[in-house]
Amino acid sequence: MAQPTLDEILQRAEGLLPALRARAPEAEKLRRLPDATVRDLFATGMMRILQPKRYGGYEMDWAVHAEAARVIARACSSTAWVVSVVGAHAAILARMPKQCQDDVWGPNQDQIIATASARKDGTARKVDGGYVVTGTWRFASGVDHADWCMVPAPLEANERGLHDAPGFLRVLMPKGDYEIQDTWFVSGVKASGSKDVHCDEVFVPEYRAMDSRATFAPNPPGAAVNPEHYLYRMEFGPYFGASLLGPMLGAAEGAYADYRDITAVREGALFGGKIAELVQVQQRLAESAAEIKAARLMYESNNRILHERGAAGVSMSATDLLEMNRDRAFVAKLLITAVTRLVRQMGAMGLYDDNPVQRHYRDLTAMGTQIAVNWDRNVTPFGKSELGLGTDAAGFHGTKKPS
């Protein structure tokens, strides 16, 4: 595919909105993306945005995928989640050994790469040439359409009570080595299909299992394979945590637009009269609009800093990470508050599943449960640091406290 510009990517995303909006009820019933939607994502290159050029990707700058997802989320948050959060998995794979990348993108460059990040149980056992992996993992978004899935697995202790490698391994397995367990019965982002995966005594070659910390640390093995772009060589934790915000912001923008359009022509069910003429309705709408605008400005600032630091090869300081984690959580809080106000303003009408504002609300609150935007976890370290108490939790993936 020819290399697109940012404007062309966003135009393609805009072009998907009518079909995605029409498919949204079906997608919720399926609890996964419809096949037609996946074909559309591949046809428009939405899953190639962070994929390396040497494997047919666009290798675009940070936040292009988040911006595309922001547009898409106005119609379908689940599709946006796959574009932004699952789409960022391409950058993780690009940080892994070359043979690992060849396995995935060599035969087929149109890929959805799932990750099941929450381990219910499971371990990796060292054997000749690799590892034997057993376990169950949760939240594998897009897994029904994925040919590969990454999971974290702690290495079993050897007979001396030590480990052959530190921490957790990041293990990549092809479809067929794991089974999908249909567990995704949820209130929001239903069509993300974030199901469980399970494997039993599966052999994984050594090159497809590396220390989890190394894949997110500066200069991972894939940096030598894809040396031209900062996303494949800089510390990746600050970037990956920010990939949630595009879908969340787009969901709030979609909820706002749908609420405004519905309310502009709506009449009171009991007493008649134009709902839009009520002063309190006008005030609530204005307040939510201001919150969404504030959230967007913070979102854009976060993305700009991530891109500029990455392009300059400058690592984030612990203070930077404290502020970014705080702001990320505050963006989520602003958006959820803004949309909650709107859906409550609709009265009983806001309870119906087929109300698009209700769907955006459910999707947004579901996305807001992610640890990367959890309020207490992400703002408490900042407050402690400001008060001179120190903190051991500055970064999403663990960063030294500010001096």
N, C-alpha and C positions, 0 to 999 in steps of 0.2 A: 504494500500500500504506500502511496505517496505521503511524504511527511506533511501533516496539516499544521496550520497555525492555531493559536489559542482561539481566535475568533471562529475559525472553521469547526473546531471541536464543539464550541458552544452552539453554533448553528445546527450541527448534527444533533446535539442533545435537544435543542428546541424542536427539531423536526420529529423527534420521537414522542413528544408529549401527547398529541391526540390519541395515538394508539395505546400508550401506557395508561392514560386516564380511562379509556374504554375497557382495558383489560384488568383494571384494578380489582373489581369484584371477583372475577374469575381467579386472579392470582391469590386472593385471600382464601378462597375455597380450596385451591390446590395446595396451599401452604408451601409453595415454591414458585419460582418464576415460570410463567408459561413458556413453552418451547419457542413460540414466535418471538417472545421478548429476547431470549438468548440469541436467536438468529439475528435480531436487530442490533444487539450489542456487538456481535462479531462483525456484522456488515458495516457498522459505523466506526469500528476501531476503538470502541470505548474501553475494551480490556487490554489494549496495547499502549495506553498512554504512558505507563511507567515501565514498560517492557524494553529491554535493551535493543538498540538498532541492529546489532549483529544477529539477533534472532527475529528480525522482522518487526520490531516494536518502534515506537515513536521516540522513546527516551526523552520525554518532555520534562520541563522543570516542575518542581514541587507545586502542588495545589491546582495544577491543570485538571487532574482527575477529580479533585474535591469540588472545583468550580463546575465541571460537567455534572457531577452528582447533585450539586445544589440546584441546578436547573431541572434535572430529572426528578428530583424529590418533590417538586411542585405538583407532579402527577402521581408518582409512585415511589414512596420512600424505600420500599424493599429493593426495587431496581437500583435506586441510588446507593443503597448500602452495598450492593454487590459491586457497583462501579468504583466506589471510593475505598471502602474498607477491604473488600476482597481484591479489588484491583491493585491495592498497595502490596499484596502478596507477591506480585511480579518483581517488585523491587527487593523483597526479601530473597526470593530465589536467585536474583541477579547477584547477590552477595555470597552465594554458595559456590562450591567447586565447579569447574567447567563441565566435568562429566555429568554432574547433577543437572546442570542447565541443558546440556545436550540431550539427556534422557527425556526431558519435558518438552522443549521447544524444537528439538531436531525433527521428530516425525510430524508435529502439528503445531503451528505457531498461533492458532486460535485456542487459547486456553483460559479456563477458569480454575484457579488453584485455591482449593479450600484449606483452611486451617481450623483445627479443633483445639482451642487453646486451653480449655478447662479440663484438667485430668480428673476423672472419677476414680480411676485406679490404673495401674499399668507400670511396666518397667521395661528396660532394655538390658539384655544379657550379652556380654561380649563373647563372641565365638570367632573362629578363624575366618578372616575375610570380612567381618562385619558384626552385626548384632541380631539377636532374636528378640522381637518386640511382642508384648502382649498387653492388652488393656482396653479401656473404654474412655472416650473423650467426648466433650460436649461442645455445642455451638459451632458446628462446621457450616457456616453460611455458604449457600450456593452449592453444597456438596452433591446434590442430585445431578448437576450439570458439570461437575468437575471430573477430570481424569486423574487428578493427583490430590493428595491431602497431606499437610504437615501436622505433626503432633509433637508435644513435648514429653519426653520420657526420662525419668531418672535412671542412671546406670546402677545396676545391682552391685552390692558390695562383693568384692572377691573374697577368697577364703582367708585372707589376712585381715579382713574387716576394713579394707581400704577401697578406694574407687580407682578404676583405670583412667578415668577422666573426671574433671570437676563438674559439679552441678548437673543440670539437665541437658540431654541431647535434643536437638531439633531433628526429627526424623521425617523423611519424605517417602511416602508410599504410593504406588500406583493403584488406580481403581482395580479391584479384583483381589488385592491383598487385605482389604478391609470391607466390612459390611456396614451399610447405613441402617441405623435404628430409628424408626419413625417416632420421635419423641417431641416434635415441635408443635405443641398445642398451646398457643400463647395469645395474649391480648393485642399485641402490636408487632409491626414489621413481620406479619405472618408469612408473607411470600418470600422472605429471605431464606426459608428452608433450612434454618440453622439446627440441623439434627445431630444426633450422636453418631459416632463411628466406633466400631469395635474390630479388633484383630486378635488372633490367637496364634502364638508361636510363628510369627512371620519373620522370615529372614530379610534383613535390610543390609545391602552392601555398605562397607565402611564410608565410602565417599558420599553416600546419601544420609549420613548421620553425623552432625557436628555439634559441638557445644553451643547451646542456645545463646549464651552470652557473646560468643564470637561472631554470630551472625548479625548482632546489633552493635558490636563494637567497631571502632574505627579500623579501616583497612582490613576487612575480612577477605577470605580467599577470592571471592568474586571481583574484588577491586582490580585485580590484575587481569581479569578476563574482560571487564568492562571499565576501562580506566578513565573514560572521558567525562563521566558524570558524577557529581558529588553525592547523589543519592546512593551510589553503590560503594562509596568509600567513607563517608562521614558516619558518626554515631547515629543510629537510626531511630532510637527510642523516641526522641522529641517529635520526629516526623510522623511516625506511625500513630502516636496518641492523638495527633491533630486530624487524622483522616476521618474521624467521626463527625467533625463539625460541618462539613459540606452538606451531607444528608440532613442533619438536624436543622440547619438554617433554611434549606430548601423546603423542608416540611412545614416550618413555621410560615414561610412566605406563601406557600400553597394554602395553608389554613386561613391566613389573613385574606388572600384574594378571594377564596371561596366564601368566607364569611361576609366580606364586603358586598360581593355580587348577590348573594342570597338575601342579605338584609336590605339592600337598596330597593327591592321590589316586594318585600314581605309585609303582610298585614297581620295585625294582632288576631289571634284565634278566638279570644273571648270578647273583646270589646271593639275589634276593628281598628281602623286607623293605621297610618304608615309607621312601622317600627323605626324607620330611619329618621323620623322627625322627633323621636325622644332624645332629650338632651343627654341623658345618661348613656344612651347607646353611642352617641357621637363622641362623648368623652372617653368611654371604654375603648372605642376603636382608635382614637388618637393616642391613648396611652400605650396600647399594644403596638401600634405603628412605631412609636418612639423606641420602645424596647427592642423591637426587631432591627431597627436601624442601628441602634447602639451595638447590638450583638454583631451585626455585619461589619461595622467599623473595627471592632476588636478582632473578629475573625480575619479580616483582610490584613490587619497589622501583624497578627500572629504568622500568617502565611508569608508576608513580605519579609519578616525577620528570618524565618526558616530558610527561605530562598537566598536571601542576601548573605547570610552567614555560610550557608553551604557553598554557594558560588565562590565566595572568598576563601573557602577552606578554613574558616574560623570556628572552632568548637564552641558550643554553648557553655557559659560559666554556670556554676551552681545557682547563682543569683538569677541569671536569665531563666533557668529551668523552673525555679520557684515561681517567678512571675508568669511564665507561660502556662504552667499547670493551674495557677490561680485563675488566670484569664479564661482558659479553656472551660473550667468549671463554671465560671460566671456567665460565659456565653450560653452554656446549656441552661443555666438557671433563668436567665432573661427570656430565652425562647420558650421554655416550658411555662413560665408565668404568663407570658403574652398570649399564648394559645389557650391555656386554661381559662383565662378571663373571657376569651371570645366564645368558647364552647359553652361556658356557664351562662353567658349572656343570651344564649339561644333558648334557654328553658328546656322543656321536655323535648323539643325538636332536636336538641343537641345529644340526646341519648341514642338516637337511631344509628344502627351500623351503616346504613346506606347514605348517611349524611357525610359528605366528603370532609367537612370540618372535624367531625368525630373521628374519622379514619386518620387524618393527619395528627390529631391529638393523641390517639392511641399509639401511633407510630413514634411520635416524638417522645412521649413518656417512656416507651419501651427502650428507645435508643439512649435515653437519659439514665438508664440503670447501669450503663457501662462504667467500669471502675475508672477509666480515663477521664470521665467528667463527674465523678462522684464528688459532691461538695465538701464533705468533711475531710476526706482523704487528701484532697488537692489544695485546700485553703489553709488547713491547720499548720502544715510545715512553714508556709509563708508567714503566718502570724507569729509562730515561735521564733523564726529567724529575725523578724523585725523587732521583737522584744528581747533579743540577745540571748535566747534560750538554746540556740543551736537546733539542728534537726538532722536526722539521718535519712530523711525521705524527700530529698529535693527533687529527684528525677523520677519519671514514670517507671524506669527500669533500674533505679538505684543510682544515686549520684552523691559524691561527697558533699558534706554540708559546707556552706559558705564560711570562709575564714573571718 
